[in-house]
Amino acid sequence: MKKHRLFILTIMLSGCYGVERNCNEFQTGSYSSEITIDEQTFISSFVRSDSLQIETFDGKTDSSSVRWINECEVIFRTINPKSNLEKKDIHLKILTTTKSSYTFEYSYVGESKKQKGIATKTN
């Protein structure tokens, strides 16, 4: 009987705190992104299609190919890398969504250190 009550309580609590993830709505479009690293905030803008992302940061524009692993995870590969760092693919995972934004974490493929940020749809 005790296990039965614990099971019901677990289901009730998890239902109250469900995380919304409507990732399909954010696979294409125009966005503004904000990332904080070591107490410094970086803002960029980007446009993403089914196969391409064009991002502008600090007056520079870069293009990456886009490959969705599943509904909420994507791999970016810089199209014309200018350094060894730019040759590394980036893995991004959408963690939560709202009507007009999503929270994400990203890292270089194969690395465990992750950064978090927020992207807001601008179109």
VENBELBEL-V178818 format. One record per residue. N is the residue number from 1. RES is the residue in three letters. SS is DSSP state (H for helix, E for strand, L for the rest). OMEGA is omega in whole degrees, -180 to 180 (none if undefined). D_CENTER is the distance of its C-alpha to the mean C-alpha in Angstrom with 1 decimal. Layout:
# VENBELBEL-V178818
N:RES:SS:OMEGA:D_CENTER / N:RES:SS:OMEGA:D_CENTER
This chain:
# VENBELBEL-V178818
1:MET:L:180:42.5 / 2:LYS:H:179:40.4 / 3:LYS:H:-180:37.7 / 4:HIS:H:178:37.7 / 5:ARG:H:179:37.1 / 6:LEU:H:179:34.3 / 7:PHE:H:180:32.6 / 8:ILE:H:178:32.9 / 9:LEU:H:179:31.7 / 10:THR:H:179:28.6 / 11:ILE:H:-179:27.8 / 12:MET:H:-179:28.6 / 13:LEU:H:-180:26.4 / 14:SER:H:177:23.3 / 15:GLY:H:-179:23.9 / 16:CYS:H:-175:24.0 / 17:TYR:L:179:20.7 / 18:GLY:L:180:18.5 / 19:VAL:L:179:14.8 / 20:GLU:L:177:14.0 / 21:ARG:L:174:11.3 / 22:ASN:L:-171:12.2 / 23:CYS:H:-178:9.3 / 24:ASN:H:-179:12.0 / 25:GLU:H:-176:12.5 / 26:PHE:H:-179:9.3 / 27:GLN:L:175:9.9 / 28:THR:L:177:12.3 / 29:GLY:E:178:13.5 / 30:SER:E:-173:13.8 / 31:TYR:E:166:11.6 / 32:SER:E:-175:12.2 / 33:SER:E:178:9.8 / 34:GLU:E:-179:11.2 / 35:ILE:E:177:10.9 / 36:THR:E:178:14.0 / 37:ILE:E:-179:15.5 / 38:ASP:L:177:19.1 / 39:GLU:L:176:19.7 / 40:GLN:E:-177:18.9 / 41:THR:E:179:16.5 / 42:PHE:E:-180:15.0 / 43:ILE:E:177:14.4 / 44:SER:E:174:13.6 / 45:SER:E:180:13.7 / 46:PHE:E:175:12.6 / 47:VAL:E:-177:13.8 / 48:ARG:E:171:12.3 / 49:SER:L:180:14.8 / 50:ASP:L:-173:15.1 / 51:SER:L:-173:15.7 / 52:LEU:E:171:15.1 / 53:GLN:E:178:12.9 / 54:ILE:E:-174:15.1 / 55:GLU:E:176:14.0 / 56:THR:E:179:16.5 / 57:PHE:E:176:16.6 / 58:ASP:L:177:20.0 / 59:GLY:L:-180:22.0 / 60:LYS:E:-180:20.7 / 61:THR:E:178:19.1 / 62:ASP:E:178:17.4 / 63:SER:E:178:16.6 / 64:SER:E:171:14.5 / 65:SER:E:-176:15.0 / 66:VAL:E:175:12.3 / 67:ARG:E:-180:12.9 / 68:TRP:E:177:11.3 / 69:ILE:E:175:12.3 / 70:ASN:E:-175:12.2 / 71:GLU:L:-173:11.2 / 72:CYS:L:-178:7.7 / 73:GLU:E:-175:7.2 / 74:VAL:E:175:7.8 / 75:ILE:E:176:10.0 / 76:PHE:E:176:10.8 / 77:ARG:E:180:14.5 / 78:THR:E:-175:16.3 / 79:ILE:L:179:19.2 / 80:ASN:L:-177:21.8 / 81:PRO:L:-180:21.1 / 82:LYS:L:180:23.5 / 83:SER:L:177:23.2 / 84:ASN:L:179:22.6 / 85:LEU:H:179:19.4 / 86:GLU:H:177:18.1 / 87:LYS:H:180:19.3 / 88:LYS:L:177:16.8 / 89:ASP:L:179:13.9 / 90:ILE:E:177:10.3 / 91:HIS:E:179:8.3 / 92:LEU:E:179:4.5 / 93:LYS:E:175:4.4 / 94:ILE:E:-177:4.0 / 95:LEU:E:179:7.0 / 96:THR:E:177:9.0 / 97:THR:E:169:9.9 / 98:THR:L:-180:13.0 / 99:LYS:L:-174:15.1 / 100:SER:L:-178:13.6 / 101:SER:E:173:10.3 / 102:TYR:E:174:7.1 / 103:THR:E:-176:6.3 / 104:PHE:E:169:3.5 / 105:GLU:E:-179:5.3 / 106:TYR:E:177:6.3 / 107:SER:E:171:10.0 / 108:TYR:E:-179:12.6 / 109:VAL:L:179:13.6 / 110:GLY:L:179:16.4 / 111:GLU:L:-176:15.9 / 112:SER:L:-179:15.4 / 113:LYS:L:-178:14.6 / 114:LYS:L:174:11.0 / 115:GLN:E:178:9.9 / 116:LYS:E:179:8.0 / 117:GLY:E:179:7.5 / 118:ILE:E:175:7.7 / 119:ALA:E:180:7.7 / 120:THR:E:-180:11.0 / 121:LYS:E:-178:12.5 / 122:THR:L:178:15.7 / 123:ASN:L:none:17.7
